[in-house]
Structures are given as structure tokens and as C-alpha cells.
Amino acid sequence: MRKPVIAIDGYSSTGKSSISKIIAQKLGLVHLDTGALYRGITYFALNNCIGKDGEINLPELFSRFNEIELKFKPVNEELVMFLNGEDISKQIRSNEVSENVSLIALQKEVRDFLLDAQRKIAEKGGVIMDGRDIGTVILPNADFKFFLTASVEERTKRRFLELKNLGLDTDENTVRENLLSRDKTDSEREVAPLKQAEDAIVIDNSDFTKYETIDMILSYLKDF
């Protein structure tokens, strides 16, 4: 039997990626963290495409797509992000990348660059993807679509803890402002904005643990 294609969209720090990874392991699926792809391009831009004004030079970035090779490789039984052969899984979670990734994700050129690659991965089924436009743009015909949300307060706590565990110096107010800024940018961008697909199952996990959320999602997938 063909394995399903699952799309999980939602706001930052709702647990999309970690939840998707565990579901993938339980169901024998391939997990693709699309947010990590955009963060990888952002990391490349911050290190290679900064203009004299100190801002990312977008035209230069677009002209250098042929220099960008992003791959997920298994490390200690987890798929992690590599840029041109370098493990950047920790670097892409920095505040600097977080503050710039929405700008990169706004760009049609970037989204077009990544679109075909993501669809090809899903062609044969057996894939779970998480992001902001998976169910609406990348995989509109996915077998299952979920949309995760949570309160800003709860998401701030989760994101702050994640950064601290990575050894990154920050404070809760900075994290909260970054989340609100990203919510606004992601929801209002003209190209593939963050929004709930009409046929998505909505889960507000403000008061649920990660594993309670996983159990809820698995309850919809019990026939697979």
C-alpha cells in the first residue's frame, strides 16, 4: 500500500518540525523540514551576500543559487541540514538567521528555487513535510493536512528554551518580538503566505505537550 503524503503547517514554535520527525519515525516516512531549507539559504546569504549597507543583497543571492547545495543527511539517526557539505544544523537556529529568514522566504525567486525539489521528494508518497505553505502551495493534494497553532506566550517559552538548549544567548522579550514580527511577515507576504488550507485539521496545542499533539495527529492516521 502506498504510504501517505502529510502536510503540517503552522506558526513558529508550535513544534511542527520535532513533531513531524517523530511521526515520520513511527510511520516509516521521510521527513522534510522545509523551514530548514529557507534557513539554510538565509545562512548562506548572511555569510556571502551582504551589501555595503550591511543588509542582504538579494540580487546577488539570486545570482548565486548555483553555489548553494542544501541536503539533509543522517547524523545519529536524525536528518540534519548540510550546506555545501557543512553541517549547519545549529547555525541556522541563531537569532540572526531567525530575524532574516522571513525576508528570504518572501522572495519568489527563492520559493521557485525550492519548489520543484520539494515536490519531487513527495511524488512517490511516504513523506511528511512541515512549513508554512505546504498544504496550500507545495503539496495541495496531500493525503492529510494539519495546521498547528498556539498562543504567543506559549510559543515564546518554547522558542526561548530551544535557543538556551542550543547555547545561544537571548532573552524572552527578544524571542517574543521576533515571533510576532515573523507571524506578521509570513501571514502578509504576497507570495505563498502562511495560512490554513481549507481542508486542514486545526490543532491548537497551547495546552498540549509535544507527545499529546503527536497522539492526536496519529489518531487521524490510524488506517495507515
C-alpha positions, 0 to 999 in steps of 0.5 A, spaced: 500 500 500 502 506 498 504 510 504 501 517 505 503 524 503 502 529 510 502 536 510 503 540 517 503 547 517 503 552 522 506 558 526 513 558 529 514 554 535 508 550 535 513 544 534 511 542 527 518 540 525 520 535 532 513 533 531 513 531 524 520 527 525 517 523 530 511 521 526 515 520 520 519 515 525 513 511 527 510 511 520 516 509 516 516 516 512 521 521 510 521 527 513 522 534 510 523 540 514 522 545 509 523 551 514 530 548 514 531 549 507 529 557 507 534 557 513 539 554 510 539 559 504 538 565 509 545 562 512 548 562 506 546 569 504 548 572 511 555 569 510 556 571 502 551 576 500 551 582 504 551 589 501 555 595 503 549 597 507 550 591 511 543 588 509 542 582 504 543 583 497 538 579 494 540 580 487 546 577 488 543 571 492 539 570 486 545 570 482 548 565 486 543 559 487 548 555 483 553 555 489 548 553 494 547 545 495 542 544 501 541 536 503 539 533 509 543 527 511 543 522 517 547 524 523 545 519 529 539 517 526 536 524 525 536 528 518 540 534 519 541 540 514 548 540 510 550 546 506 555 545 501 557 539 505 557 543 512 553 541 517 549 547 519 544 544 523 545 549 529 547 555 525 541 556 522 537 556 529 541 563 531 537 569 532 540 572 526 538 567 521 531 567 525 530 575 524 532 574 516 529 568 514 522 571 513 525 576 508 528 570 504 522 566 504 518 572 501 522 572 495 519 568 489 525 567 486 527 563 492 520 559 493 521 557 485 528 555 487 525 550 492 519 548 489 520 543 484 525 539 489 520 539 494 515 536 490 519 531 487 521 528 494 513 527 495 511 524 488 512 517 490 508 518 497 511 516 504 513 523 506 511 528 511 513 535 510 512 541 515 512 549 513 508 554 512 505 553 505 505 546 504 498 544 504 496 550 500 502 551 495 507 545 495 503 539 496 495 541 495 493 534 494 496 531 500 493 525 503 492 529 510 493 536 512 494 539 519 495 546 521 498 547 528 497 553 532 498 556 539 498 562 543 504 567 543 506 566 550 506 559 549 510 559 543 515 564 546 517 559 552 518 554 547 522 558 542 526 561 548 528 554 551 530 551 544 535 557 543 538 556 551 538 548 549 542 550 543 547 555 547 545 561 544 544 567 548 537 571 548 532 573 552 524 572 552 522 579 550 527 578 544 524 571 542 517 574 543 518 580 538 521 576 533 515 571 533 510 576 532 514 580 527 515 573 523 507 571 524 506 578 521 511 577 515 509 570 513 501 571 514 502 578 509 507 576 504 504 576 497 507 570 495 505 563 498 503 566 505 502 562 511 495 560 512 490 554 513 488 550 507 481 549 507 481 542 508 486 542 514 485 539 521 486 545 526 490 543 532 491 548 537 496 545 542 497 551 547 495 546 552 498 540 549 505 537 550 509 535 544 507 527 545 499 529 546 499 533 539 503 527 536 497 522 539 492 526 536 495 527 529 496 519 529 489 518 531 487 521 524 492 516 521 490 510 524 488 506 517 495 507 515 
